Amino acid sequence: MLPTLKSTLPSNGNWAFEIKYDGFRAMLEWNEKNLYLWSRNEVDLLPQFPEIKEFLLSQREKIKDYLPITLDGELVILENPNKANFGQLQIRGRMRSKERILEKAYLRPARYLVFDLLKIKGNSMMNIPFMDRKSKLQTIFEQMNFPLRPSNGEPELLQLVPFEKKLDVILEKAFTFDSEGIVAKLLESKWEIGKRTETWVKIKNWKKVSCFITAFDSNNGYYHIGVFDKDNIIPLGLFLFSISPDQKQALNQVIKENAYENNKGLLKIHPSICIEVQYLEWYEESLREQLAVIRVLENTLLMETIHFPDEVRNAADVPNVPAEDQVSKKEIDTAILLIDQLTTTFEPEKYTDEYRSKLMELIESKRTGKELVTPKEKKQAANVTDLMAALQASIDKTKGTTEEKPKPKRRTTRTKKAQ
C-alpha cells in the first residue's frame, strides 16, 4: 500500500498524521520457522542489516505469542527522532564486505520503524480500519516494552512510529526537525495490497532556492547552478531531472547559442536563465550517489546510470495497470495486417519537432518584444471509437491507396423456355 504524493495535506475528514522517514520501505514477516524483512521488490534486507535480525531473535521470547506476525514499516538510519539519513542507509545497502557490514552495524545500527500491523497470530488485520490496527500495534509495543517513538538513544531497534491528529503540530515538528515529509492516513482506511491509494496521502518537505544556470555539461546532461554573493558567483551544485525532454532540448539549444566558453563540452553562460530548484536535503560536499555501469560502445566508453534493488519499483506497485485480457485471433490478425501494410522505410527528415519549433518562436517573440498570443485549446472528440472498427477502417483505407478493388461481375438471369 503506497501513499499518493500531493502538494498539500487534507484539511477535511478524519485523518491521522505521521512523520515520513527517508529509508527503505520494508515488511517484516516472522513465523515460527522463518524471519524476513522484505523490501518493496521482495529482497530480504536482513543479510545486509544483521543488527536488526540479531535484535529480533534476542526478543523471540517476548514476541512468540504474537507469531505469525507481519509488520509494515521503514528501515532507517536515524539522524534525529524525526529525520533519517538516507545517504548513510544507501552506503550500508551497497556494502558487500561482511566485515564492513558488521563494523557499521555496531557503530551506527539501523532501526526498523513500524507504522502498521498487517497480521497477528496468523490472523489478517488488513480489512480492519487503520485506527484499530494502530491501537493494537501500540498495545503490542507497550506489552513488549519497546520504544513508542523513534529514538537514537534507545537500544531497541524495533520502534513505533506515532501519529498525531493535529495537523499544525505535525507540521511544526516536520519543519523544525527537517523531516522528509508527512503522511496523512484516513482513520477508516483498510490496507490495500500493491495499490497507490488516496486514503494515504504524503507531502514532501521541499526546500526551494532561486538560482541561475551557470553551465551545461553536454557530456552527461547536467546543469550547473549558482547564486550571487555580492559580485561573486557561489556554485550550488547540479541538477538533471524534473524537466521534460522537450524543455531540455529547447534549453540546451538556448545555452549553446549563448555560451561564452566551451571547455571540453562544458558550455558556460553568463547568469541569465533563472530557475527555482526544489530539494530535500543539502549535502556539504556532494549529492546522493548514483550507481553507474561503464561499458564499451564502438570506440567510446558509455556510462549508464542504474538503480539499487530497493530503488526499483515492483510492477505490482504500479497503479492502473490493466489485467491481461483475452484477445481473439481476428483481432491479432487484423493488427498484424495493419502493421504490415503501414510498414515502410523510416525517413526522419519528414518529421519535425513541432513543440520545439513553436517554443523557439515563442522565445524569439519574447526576446524581440512581440505580443504573445495564447492559442485556443483544441476541443477533443467526445465519442470513443471501437478498436476493431478503427483497425478495420485503417486497413480498408490503406488497401484503397495500394491496390484497386476488383469490380464486381455482372450478374445475369436466364429463363428456361417452357417445353
Summary of the structure (lengths in Angstrom):
residues: 419
radius of gyration: 30.1
end to end distance: 88.2
largest distance: 118.7
contacts: 1010
relative contact order: 0.11
helix: 31%
strand: 28%
